[in-house]
């Protein structure tokens, strides 16, 4: 039997975490957004308020609804105040950091609390097996921007209890998302399929056969909503490169999926895309 969810705590107030928290609050859930860095937390608060104001100005929601949604979100940097039916983490892509967080939260919450990781590339099984009661750990992979993108990959491990899977699938639907169930595997479904879209595009750039602008225009003209370089800039070159590296390593280094030195250089230079003002394109 699926468990009824009343409250959601999102851990990590970066772009993805704040988007998930806003989505949860818009769906009517009592929501906590937890972040250790107070500056990041305040930026997330301001961003959510601004997003809701824009929706109200466009007539998508009323000003009263915007206020009600804001009131459903509690912002905190104190882990001791984090109690919820489900935790969705969107913190740094390091297995040890995620398992440490979940185990801290396990000490503060009841045994039926669900722990969902938003990881886009790390093995969910590796996270689950070092968490207390691994059967309650599952992947819940949202896509950026989380407030708009409908797809959520729900990732089962060999440990995941069926009731946890049912609960998370239903929760995604209640949040207005379209959940797709998959088994834990390198890149899950979307990032596994998408790697050639990015990497082959970068290969052409490495060989001086095209430019980011030219290739983006070409692929967008054939029906893709966003070309690979615009999309990498939106996702963040750091995140995209980390996913490529993770999939490449987990699949035992196939040459066709070798990450690009061009993207590695972008990451080293801090040219991460829209969030830093420069990637393959310049942003104001």
C-alpha positions in Angstrom: 0.0 0.0 0.0 1.2 3.5 -0.9 1.8 5.9 2.0 -0.1 9.1 2.1 2.3 12.1 1.9 1.4 15.3 3.8 4.8 17.0 4.1 7.9 17.3 1.9 11.4 18.5 2.8 13.7 19.4 -0.1 17.4 19.5 0.8 19.6 21.9 -1.2 18.3 25.3 -2.3 20.2 25.6 -5.6 18.3 25.9 -8.9 17.0 22.4 -8.8 16.2 22.2 -5.1 14.3 25.5 -5.1 12.4 24.5 -8.2 11.3 21.2 -6.6 10.3 23.0 -3.4 8.2 25.5 -5.4 6.5 22.7 -7.4 5.7 20.9 -4.1 4.2 24.0 -2.6 2.2 24.8 -5.7 0.7 21.3 -5.5 -0.5 22.0 -2.0 2.1 20.3 0.1 3.5 21.7 3.3 7.1 22.2 2.2 10.5 22.7 3.9 13.5 23.9 2.0 16.7 23.1 3.9 20.0 24.6 3.0 23.1 25.1 5.2 24.4 28.2 3.2 22.2 31.1 4.4 23.1 33.2 1.3 21.9 30.4 -1.0 18.8 30.0 1.1 17.9 33.7 0.8 18.6 33.7 -2.9 16.2 30.7 -3.2 13.5 32.5 -1.2 13.8 35.6 -3.4 13.7 33.6 -6.5 10.6 31.7 -5.6 8.8 34.9 -4.6 9.8 36.4 -7.9 8.6 33.3 -9.9 5.2 33.4 -8.1 4.8 37.1 -8.7 5.4 36.6 -12.4 2.8 33.8 -12.5 0.3 36.1 -10.9 1.1 39.0 -13.2 0.6 36.6 -16.2 -2.7 35.5 -14.8 -1.6 31.9 -14.3 -2.4 32.1 -10.6 -4.1 34.8 -8.5 -2.1 37.0 -6.1 -3.9 35.2 -3.3 -2.7 31.9 -4.5 0.8 33.2 -4.8 0.7 34.3 -1.2 -0.7 30.9 -0.1 2.0 29.0 -2.0 4.7 31.2 -0.3 3.2 30.5 3.1 3.4 26.7 2.5 7.2 26.9 2.3 9.4 27.1 5.4 13.0 28.0 4.8 15.6 26.7 7.3 19.3 26.1 7.8 18.7 24.0 10.9 18.6 20.3 10.2 17.1 19.6 13.6 13.9 21.2 12.5 13.6 19.0 9.4 10.7 16.5 9.9 8.7 15.3 6.9 7.1 12.3 5.3 9.5 12.4 2.4 12.9 14.0 1.8 14.1 14.9 -1.7 17.8 15.8 -1.8 19.3 18.0 -4.4 22.7 18.6 -2.9 26.2 18.1 -4.3 26.7 15.1 -6.6 28.8 13.1 -4.1 27.6 9.7 -2.8 29.1 10.3 0.6 27.4 13.7 1.1 24.0 12.2 0.2 24.3 9.2 2.4 25.6 11.3 5.3 22.6 13.7 4.9 20.1 10.8 4.8 21.5 9.1 7.8 21.4 12.4 9.8 17.8 12.8 8.8 17.0 9.2 9.7 17.9 9.9 13.3 15.4 12.8 13.4 12.5 11.1 11.6 10.2 8.1 11.9 11.1 4.8 10.3 8.6 5.1 7.4 10.1 8.3 6.2 11.1 8.1 2.5 14.4 9.3 1.2 14.5 10.3 -2.5 17.6 11.4 -4.3 17.5 13.7 -7.3 20.9 12.5 -8.5 21.2 12.6 -12.3 24.2 10.3 -12.5 25.2 8.5 -9.3 24.1 4.9 -8.7 21.1 5.1 -6.4 21.9 1.6 -5.2 25.2 2.8 -3.8 23.4 5.5 -1.9 20.7 3.2 -0.6 23.0 0.4 0.7 24.7 2.7 3.2 21.5 4.4 4.5 19.6 3.1 7.5 16.7 0.9 6.2 17.7 1.0 2.5 14.3 -0.2 1.4 13.0 3.4 1.8 15.6 4.9 -0.6 14.6 5.7 -4.2 15.6 7.9 -7.0 13.3 10.8 -7.9 15.1 12.6 -10.8 13.5 15.9 -11.8 14.6 17.9 -14.9 15.5 21.6 -15.1 13.5 23.8 -14.7 11.7 21.6 -12.2 8.7 24.0 -12.1 8.0 23.4 -15.8 9.4 20.1 -16.9 6.9 17.3 -16.5 9.1 14.2 -16.5 10.3 12.6 -13.3 12.4 9.4 -13.5 11.5 7.2 -10.5 14.5 5.0 -10.0 14.2 1.7 -8.1 17.1 -0.2 -6.5 17.2 -3.9 -5.6 16.4 -2.7 -2.0 13.4 -0.5 -2.7 10.1 -1.5 -1.2 7.1 -1.7 -3.5 5.1 0.6 -1.2 7.9 3.2 -1.5 7.8 3.0 -5.3 4.0 3.3 -5.4 4.1 6.3 -3.0 6.7 8.2 -5.0 4.9 7.5 -8.3 1.7 8.9 -6.9 3.4 11.8 -5.3 4.9 12.8 -8.7 1.5 12.7 -10.2 0.1 14.8 -7.4 2.8 17.4 -8.2 1.6 17.5 -11.8 4.5 15.4 -13.1 4.7 12.4 -15.4 6.6 9.7 -13.6 8.5 7.0 -15.5 9.7 4.0 -13.5 13.1 2.6 -14.3 15.7 0.4 -12.7 19.0 1.8 -11.4 21.4 1.8 -14.3 24.1 4.2 -15.5 22.4 7.4 -16.6 19.0 5.9 -15.9 17.0 6.4 -19.2 17.1 10.1 -20.2 20.8 10.8 -19.5 21.9 7.5 -21.1 20.0 8.3 -24.3 21.0 12.0 -24.3 24.8 11.4 -24.0 25.4 11.1 -27.7 23.4 14.3 -28.3 25.9 16.3 -26.3 29.1 14.3 -26.9 28.8 14.0 -30.7 28.1 17.7 -30.9 31.2 18.4 -28.9 33.2 16.0 -31.1 32.2 18.2 -34.1 33.4 21.2 -32.3 36.7 19.5 -31.3 37.3 18.8 -35.0 36.5 22.4 -36.1 33.6 21.1 -38.2 31.0 23.5 -36.8 30.2 26.2 -34.2 27.8 26.0 -31.3 25.5 28.6 -33.0 25.5 26.7 -36.3 24.8 23.3 -34.8 22.1 24.7 -32.5 20.3 26.4 -35.4 20.5 23.3 -37.5 19.1 20.9 -34.8 16.4 23.4 -33.7 15.3 23.7 -37.3 14.9 20.0 -37.5 12.5 20.0 -34.5 14.6 19.9 -31.4 13.3 22.5 -28.9 16.8 23.4 -27.9 20.2 22.7 -29.5 22.9 20.8 -27.5 25.0 23.9 -26.7 22.1 26.0 -25.5 20.8 23.0 -23.5 24.2 22.4 -21.9 24.4 26.1 -20.9 20.9 25.8 -19.4 21.7 22.7 -17.4 25.1 23.9 -16.4 28.3 22.6 -17.9 29.5 21.4 -14.5 26.4 19.2 -14.1 26.4 18.0 -17.7 30.1 17.2 -17.6 29.7 15.3 -14.3 26.9 13.2 -15.7 28.9 12.4 -18.9 31.9 11.4 -16.7 29.8 9.3 -14.4 28.1 7.4 -17.3 31.5 6.9 -19.1 33.1 5.5 -15.9 30.2 3.2 -15.0 30.1 1.8 -18.5 33.8 1.0 -18.4 35.1 3.8 -20.6 33.6 3.3 -24.1 35.4 5.6 -26.5 32.2 6.8 -28.0 31.1 8.3 -24.7 34.4 9.8 -23.6 33.7 13.3 -22.1 35.0 16.3 -24.2 38.1 18.2 -23.2 36.2 21.4 -24.4 33.6 21.0 -21.8 36.2 20.1 -19.1 37.9 23.4 -19.9 34.6 25.3 -19.6 34.1 23.8 -16.1 37.7 24.6 -15.1 37.3 28.2 -16.3 34.0 28.6 -14.4 32.1 29.1 -17.7 29.1 27.0 -16.6 26.4 28.6 -18.7 23.5 30.8 -17.8 24.1 30.6 -14.1 27.5 32.2 -14.4 26.8 34.5 -17.3 29.0 32.6 -19.8 29.3 29.2 -21.3 29.1 28.5 -25.0 27.2 31.8 -25.2 27.3 35.1 -23.3 24.4 36.0 -21.0 23.6 39.3 -19.3 
